[in-house]
Each structure stands twice: as C-alpha cells, then as structure tokens.
C-alpha cells in the first residue's frame, strides 16, 4: 500500500511540474512576452503588430503579431529590448506605445499594452 501511494505521489508531482517546464524557453535562451488587452475587463486583442529592437540599437527582430489570446512570445538572446506596439484601427492606446524589458534565461518578462476600442 505504501509503494502505491509513493508511486502515485511521484507521478502526480511529475505531471504537475511538466507544464511549467514546457512553457520555458530552451536552456540558455530567453524570451519576451507581449500582451495586448482592451476595456476594463482586459479582453484579449488579437492581430496587434509588435516590433522588438535591442536597447543598444542594431537590427530589429522580425515583427510579431498577437494571437487570439492577445499575447505573443518571441525568443530573444538575453539582454535589454525596446517593445514598440502599433495601435489597431478603431482603438486608442492607454499609455506609452513602447516599453523596455530586460530578459534573462527563465520566465519571460511581460510587456502589457492597454487599449480603448470602439
């Protein structure tokens, strides 16, 4: 009986940890996550174009677009990045159109942009 409980608890712990491991970028890499929301309920805003450039200048990464959940994650080398978001037609941005984030291996920093849409 003890073995069954032990095996069950080990398997449960492994299953609980595995989704977290899958959400992380590969070892040694980092990422940045961008979120676009609108309204007081913060509904997801899909199709918002985002540009990511290194803070020190240089070549911008290819533009990315938010998905149906209002987010997009871009794999980037560790460092400082400027996130610039485009304002969709029919919406107004609440706040700055750019944010600065610092990335390191591990969980991706989140840059959230809030909009008011008609």
Secondary structure, DSSP 4 states (H G I P E B T S, - for coil): -HHHHHHHHHHHHHHHHHHHHHHSPPTT-EEEEEEEEETTTTEE--S-EEEEEETT-SPPPPPEE--TTSEEEEEE-SEEEEEEEPPPTTEEEES-SEEEEEE-SSSPEEEEEEEEE-
